[in-house]
Amino acid sequence: MRATTAALALTGCSVALLIGVRAGTGGLPRSALTGADRAAGPGSGTTTAPRATSAATGTFTGAVEDTPYGTVQVEAVVRGGRLTDVTVLQQTHGGRSDQIDAYALPVLRSEALAAGSADIDVVSGATYTSGGYARSLQAALDAARR
């Protein structure tokens, strides 16, 4: 009986320790589009999204990004090395995609302009569109730095 109680107590302590250690390793919050998702798409060169740091000025077209619901492509307007506008050239169509894009694309544009980069958060319910948008925008910003 004592051995069973001791084993249960030890197991409980071990689980609590593992949960505590795991919870403490999260670090600072980061964009849901960093890392593997951003690196997975065509036109994405890095896992971070640095600002267009050159004194570039012009309109730069991003890569066409395929998603399970269609393609996404954006065009970035850069003035003096700063992102000043983003226009959607291609977006997903059909079914719920039209409804999803109607609310997601303005949010993504607003976040990109506020961040001045493609380091933006995923819009809930529009994961694929968000990923394609961010990858295409990153490709446009990469072109602006060349």
Phi, psi and omega per residue, in radians:
M1 nan -0.789 3.110
R2 -1.120 -0.675 -3.141
A3 -1.122 -0.699 3.126
T4 -1.152 -0.768 3.122
T5 -1.095 -0.764 3.131
A6 -1.131 -0.720 3.127
A7 -1.115 -0.751 3.110
L8 -1.116 -0.731 3.121
A9 -1.121 -0.767 3.123
L10 -1.107 -0.739 3.104
T11 -1.088 -0.780 3.124
G12 -1.061 -0.769 3.111
C13 -1.112 -0.717 3.132
S14 -1.098 -0.780 3.125
V15 -1.102 -0.775 3.127
A16 -1.068 -0.720 3.114
L17 -1.114 -0.786 3.122
L18 -1.091 -0.746 3.113
I19 -1.131 -0.736 3.120
G20 -1.113 -0.745 3.117
V21 -1.158 -0.767 -3.132
R22 -1.102 -0.723 -3.126
A23 -1.177 -0.515 -3.109
G24 -1.417 -0.082 -3.081
T25 -1.743 0.148 -3.063
G26 -1.186 -0.587 -3.109
G27 1.270 -2.878 -3.128
L28 -1.294 2.626 3.067
P29 -1.086 2.595 3.111
R30 -2.493 2.921 -3.133
S31 -1.082 2.489 3.100
A32 -1.243 -0.199 -3.112
L33 -1.680 0.024 3.111
T34 -1.411 2.881 3.047
G35 1.401 -2.370 -2.961
A36 -1.071 -0.659 -3.099
D37 -1.113 -0.812 -3.116
R38 -1.223 -0.640 -3.108
A39 -1.286 -0.315 -3.044
A40 -1.319 -0.428 -3.011
G41 -1.577 2.760 3.070
P42 -1.129 2.567 3.101
G43 1.445 0.003 3.139
S44 -1.788 2.069 -3.070
G45 -1.688 -0.512 -3.078
T46 -2.312 2.953 3.101
T47 -1.630 -0.095 3.046
T48 -1.981 2.866 -3.081
A49 -2.139 1.397 -3.138
P50 -1.190 2.682 3.082
R51 -1.164 2.711 3.046
A52 -1.191 1.838 -2.955
T53 -1.629 -0.251 3.120
S54 -1.342 3.026 3.113
A55 -1.526 0.620 -3.103
A56 -1.116 2.535 3.031
T57 -2.431 2.292 3.106
G58 2.641 -3.038 3.109
T59 -1.929 2.228 -3.041
F60 -2.189 2.248 -3.089
T61 -1.602 2.288 3.117
G62 -1.436 2.965 3.119
A63 -1.208 2.659 3.005
V64 -1.353 2.087 -3.085
E65 -1.890 2.126 3.103
D66 -1.425 2.369 3.021
T67 -2.185 2.938 3.107
P68 -1.057 -0.304 -3.097
Y69 -1.977 0.236 3.124
G70 2.295 -2.965 -3.093
T71 -1.766 2.680 3.065
V72 -2.287 2.330 3.073
Q73 -2.562 2.396 3.120
V74 -2.191 2.883 3.082
E75 -2.203 2.286 -3.119
A76 -1.876 2.376 3.031
V77 -1.802 2.145 -3.100
V78 -2.101 2.274 3.097
R79 -2.204 2.095 -3.142
G80 1.016 0.586 3.108
G81 1.468 0.049 -3.124
R82 -2.000 2.425 3.093
L83 -1.239 2.118 -3.104
T84 -2.022 -0.321 3.109
D85 -2.812 2.699 3.065
V86 -2.380 2.254 3.110
T87 -2.093 2.384 3.097
V88 -1.481 2.144 3.099
L89 -1.631 -0.654 3.108
Q90 -2.393 2.458 3.089
Q91 -2.480 2.859 -3.138
T92 -1.161 2.644 -3.119
H93 -2.423 2.698 3.027
G94 1.690 2.560 3.098
G95 1.011 -2.382 3.133
R96 -1.340 -0.206 -3.127
S97 -1.001 -0.677 3.130
D98 -1.089 -0.744 3.129
Q99 -1.181 -0.755 -3.129
I100 -1.107 -0.835 -3.133
D101 -1.123 -0.561 -3.135
A102 -1.042 -0.626 3.106
Y103 -1.702 -0.493 -3.050
A104 -1.361 -0.725 -3.039
L105 -1.102 -0.741 3.062
P106 -1.105 -0.608 3.105
V107 -1.167 -0.783 3.133
L108 -1.083 -0.732 3.113
R109 -1.068 -0.819 -3.134
S110 -1.057 -0.767 3.125
E111 -1.141 -0.725 3.141
A112 -1.107 -0.743 3.137
L113 -1.188 -0.670 3.103
A114 -1.153 -0.693 -3.136
A115 -1.386 -0.451 -3.066
G116 1.238 0.361 -3.086
S117 -2.782 -3.055 3.081
A118 -1.639 0.154 3.135
D119 -1.471 1.358 -3.043
I120 -2.136 2.786 3.136
D121 -1.449 2.716 3.057
V122 -1.236 2.403 3.024
V123 -1.475 2.219 -3.118
S124 -0.997 2.263 -3.131
G125 1.529 -0.097 -3.118
A126 -2.307 0.799 -3.052
T127 -1.049 -0.832 -3.092
Y128 -1.194 -0.750 3.095
T129 -1.077 -0.753 3.138
S130 -1.062 -0.774 3.130
G131 -1.126 -0.796 3.111
G132 -1.097 -0.721 3.128
Y133 -1.067 -0.857 -3.112
A134 -1.119 -0.721 3.138
R135 -1.174 -0.732 3.119
S136 -1.133 -0.738 3.108
L137 -1.104 -0.705 3.115
Q138 -1.084 -0.695 3.111
A139 -1.107 -0.682 3.103
A140 -1.144 -0.738 3.119
L141 -1.184 -0.595 3.049
D142 -1.106 -0.716 3.100
A143 -1.107 -0.606 3.129
A144 -1.178 -0.504 -3.132
R145 -1.410 -0.245 -3.108
R146 -1.325 nan nan
